[in-house]
Amino acid sequence: MKRLFIIICVLSVFCQTSYAYVEKEVKVRSDKMDKDVPVNVILPDSYHLSDAFPVVYLLHGFSDNHKGWARRGVVGCLADTYDIIVVMPDGGYDSWYFDSETTPEYQYETFVSKELVEYVDSHYKTIPQREGRAITGLSMGGHGALYLAFRHQDVYSSAGSTSGGVDIRPFPEKWGIAKRLGTKEANPEAWEKNTVINMTHLLQPGSLNLIIDCGTEDFFHEVNCNLHDKLMKEGIPHDFYQRPGGHNWTYWLNSIKYQMLFFVTCFRNQIQ
């Protein structure tokens, strides 16, 4: 009987843990693409208690959409735990978050890093400066997050990637990349200048807070290790993790917990 009482008490404590974040879907106008883009926004339960919150922009992977992260439930809990706003835009089936020269309706660099940021800052209680913004994502979204952060360091102060396609060149026929850049054979320069691993020259030590991770069984593991080695050689501080795991949600739902903690620590260190 005593043992049963202890078990009931322990279960009671866990059952009292609850989250009250608010999740909403909005349509954000993109003048560059002449269309409305669906975006999921998560506001923490504490939203009514403060005047300004940091924002994490969270990008989905190939063939997914703005609901990909949110439908797994973890992101809302993290928003509540850390008192942050999380913004998850639809980045297109296979945009790779480029402003595509081949397909004018795919202008997701401008949308995410300009039009969406302006919308979020004007509609929600944000910290409207780079010190209050981070961006990360998985797979295609991991590439996109680093790509956008490297090119828009005035917008973001922190960036991450989990299982990111940080070097697209070994995969010339995969995941629709050629539809956005043209084929690698016909447009080799576009593939060279638009792959993350070739963009490290844009960084200075300390210009971005960086966290990068990838599973050791992931097909992107080698290119992530190569990026880590290059950043080390160039003296760019960053957190790099490799853990057992593949290219799947089991890995990503664990990874995002560490990434959010990293961003929140950066926010606390930067925001006065």
C-alpha positions in Angstrom: 0.0 0.0 0.0 2.8 2.4 0.9 4.5 1.7 -2.5 1.3 2.3 -4.4 0.8 5.6 -2.6 4.4 6.7 -3.6 3.7 5.8 -7.2 0.4 7.7 -7.2 2.2 10.8 -5.8 4.9 10.7 -8.4 2.4 10.4 -11.2 0.5 13.3 -9.8 3.5 15.5 -9.9 4.1 14.7 -13.6 0.4 15.2 -14.5 0.5 18.7 -13.0 3.1 19.7 -15.6 1.1 21.5 -18.3 1.7 24.0 -21.1 -0.6 26.8 -22.2 1.1 28.2 -25.2 -1.0 29.6 -28.0 -0.5 28.3 -31.6 -1.9 30.1 -34.5 -1.7 30.0 -38.3 -1.5 33.3 -40.1 -1.1 34.3 -43.8 1.8 36.7 -44.4 1.8 38.6 -47.7 4.9 38.3 -49.9 5.0 41.1 -52.4 8.2 39.6 -53.9 6.3 36.4 -54.7 2.9 38.0 -55.1 1.2 35.5 -52.8 0.2 34.9 -49.2 2.4 32.4 -47.3 1.1 30.3 -44.4 3.1 30.6 -41.2 2.6 28.9 -37.8 3.3 31.2 -34.8 3.6 29.9 -31.2 3.3 32.4 -28.4 4.4 31.3 -24.9 1.9 31.2 -22.0 3.8 34.2 -20.5 3.1 36.4 -23.6 0.7 38.7 -21.6 3.3 39.2 -18.9 6.0 41.0 -20.8 6.5 43.7 -23.4 9.0 42.0 -25.6 10.1 38.5 -26.4 13.0 37.0 -28.5 12.0 35.1 -31.6 13.3 31.8 -33.0 12.6 31.3 -36.7 12.3 27.5 -37.3 12.5 26.1 -40.8 11.2 22.9 -42.1 12.8 20.3 -44.4 12.3 19.1 -48.0 8.7 18.2 -48.9 7.3 19.4 -45.6 5.5 22.6 -44.6 4.9 25.1 -41.9 3.1 22.5 -39.8 5.9 20.0 -39.8 7.6 21.1 -36.5 4.5 22.1 -34.7 2.5 18.9 -35.2 5.1 17.0 -33.1 4.3 19.1 -30.0 7.8 19.7 -28.7 8.2 23.2 -30.0 5.2 24.7 -28.1 6.5 23.2 -24.8 9.9 24.8 -25.5 8.3 28.2 -26.2 6.6 28.0 -22.8 9.7 26.8 -21.0 12.0 29.5 -22.3 9.5 32.4 -22.9 10.2 32.7 -26.6 8.1 33.2 -29.7 8.6 30.5 -32.3 7.8 31.3 -36.0 7.6 28.5 -38.5 7.1 29.6 -42.1 6.1 27.5 -45.1 9.3 27.5 -47.2 7.9 25.7 -50.2 8.2 22.0 -51.1 11.8 22.3 -52.3 12.8 26.0 -52.1 16.0 25.5 -50.2 15.3 29.0 -49.1 16.9 30.6 -52.1 15.8 33.6 -54.1 15.6 31.4 -57.2 16.7 32.9 -60.5 15.0 30.1 -62.4 11.6 30.2 -60.7 10.4 33.7 -59.7 7.6 32.3 -57.5 10.3 30.9 -55.2 11.8 33.9 -53.5 12.2 32.6 -50.0 15.3 34.4 -49.0 13.5 37.7 -49.3 10.4 36.3 -47.7 11.9 34.8 -44.6 14.7 37.3 -43.9 12.8 40.5 -44.8 9.0 40.3 -45.4 8.4 37.8 -42.6 10.6 39.4 -40.0 9.0 42.8 -40.7 5.5 41.2 -40.3 6.4 39.5 -37.0 8.0 42.6 -35.5 4.9 44.7 -36.5 2.3 42.2 -35.2 3.8 40.7 -32.1 5.7 41.8 -29.0 9.2 41.1 -30.2 12.7 42.4 -29.5 13.0 44.0 -32.9 16.7 43.8 -33.3 19.2 41.1 -34.3 20.1 40.3 -30.7 16.6 39.1 -30.2 16.5 36.8 -33.3 17.7 33.3 -34.0 17.1 31.0 -37.0 17.5 27.2 -37.3 16.0 24.3 -39.1 16.3 20.7 -40.2 17.8 19.2 -43.4 16.8 21.7 -46.2 15.9 24.0 -43.4 19.3 23.6 -41.7 20.9 24.7 -45.0 18.4 27.5 -45.2 19.0 28.8 -41.7 22.8 29.0 -42.1 22.4 30.3 -45.6 20.1 33.1 -44.5 22.0 33.9 -41.3 25.4 34.1 -43.1 23.9 36.5 -45.7 21.9 38.6 -43.3 23.9 39.0 -40.1 22.2 42.3 -39.6 18.9 40.4 -39.1 20.0 37.4 -37.0 22.5 37.1 -34.1 22.3 33.4 -33.7 21.9 30.5 -36.1 21.7 26.7 -36.1 21.4 23.6 -38.2 20.3 20.1 -37.4 21.1 17.5 -40.1 21.5 20.3 -42.5 22.4 20.0 -46.2 25.3 22.3 -45.7 27.1 21.3 -48.9 24.7 20.8 -51.8 27.3 20.0 -54.4 27.5 16.2 -53.7 23.8 15.9 -54.4 23.2 17.4 -57.9 20.1 15.3 -58.7 18.5 15.3 -55.2 15.6 17.1 -53.6 14.7 19.6 -56.3 17.9 21.8 -55.9 18.4 21.8 -59.6 14.9 23.3 -60.1 16.0 26.3 -58.0 19.6 26.9 -59.2 19.6 25.2 -62.6 21.5 22.0 -63.1 25.0 21.7 -61.7 26.4 21.0 -65.2 24.7 24.1 -66.7 25.2 26.5 -63.8 28.2 25.3 -61.8 28.9 28.9 -60.5 25.4 29.1 -58.9 26.0 25.8 -57.1 29.4 27.0 -55.8 28.3 30.4 -54.5 25.0 29.2 -53.0 26.3 26.3 -50.9 26.8 27.1 -47.2 30.2 25.5 -46.9 31.5 28.1 -49.5 30.1 31.0 -47.6 32.2 31.0 -44.4 34.2 33.9 -45.8 31.2 36.1 -44.8 31.8 35.4 -41.1 34.1 37.0 -38.6 34.9 35.4 -35.2 31.9 36.2 -33.0 29.7 37.7 -35.8 27.2 34.9 -35.3 26.5 32.5 -32.5 26.5 29.1 -34.2 25.3 25.6 -33.3 25.5 22.8 -35.8 24.7 19.1 -35.2 24.2 15.9 -37.2 23.6 12.2 -36.6 26.5 9.9 -37.3 24.3 7.7 -39.4 22.9 10.6 -41.4 23.7 10.9 -45.2 24.6 14.6 -44.4 27.1 13.6 -41.6 30.2 13.9 -43.8 29.4 17.4 -45.2 28.6 18.6 -41.6 31.9 17.4 -40.4 33.6 19.1 -43.4 31.9 22.4 -42.4 33.0 22.0 -38.8 36.6 21.4 -39.9 36.5 24.5 -42.2 35.1 26.7 -39.4 37.8 25.5 -37.0 40.5 26.2 -39.6 39.1 29.7 -40.1 38.9 30.4 -36.4 35.1 30.8 -36.3 33.7 29.8 -32.9 30.8 27.4 -33.0 29.2 24.6 -31.1 29.3 21.3 -33.1 27.8 18.0 -32.0 27.6 14.6 -33.6 25.5 12.0 -31.9 24.2 8.5 -32.9 21.2 9.0 -35.1 19.8 9.2 -38.6 17.9 11.6 -40.8 14.6 11.3 -38.9 12.3 12.9 -36.4 13.6 10.8 -33.5 16.9 12.7 -33.9 15.5 16.1 -34.6 13.1 16.2 -31.7 16.0 15.5 -29.4 18.3 18.0 -31.2 15.9 20.9 -31.0 15.9 20.9 -27.2 19.7 21.5 -27.2 19.5 24.1 -29.9 16.7 26.1 -28.1 18.7 26.1 -24.9 21.7 27.4 -26.8 19.7 30.2 -28.3 18.1 31.2 -25.0 21.5 31.4 -23.4 22.7 33.6 -26.3 19.6 35.9 -25.9 20.2 36.2 -22.2 23.9 37.2 -22.7 23.1 39.7 -25.4 19.8 41.4 -24.5 20.2 44.1 -21.8 
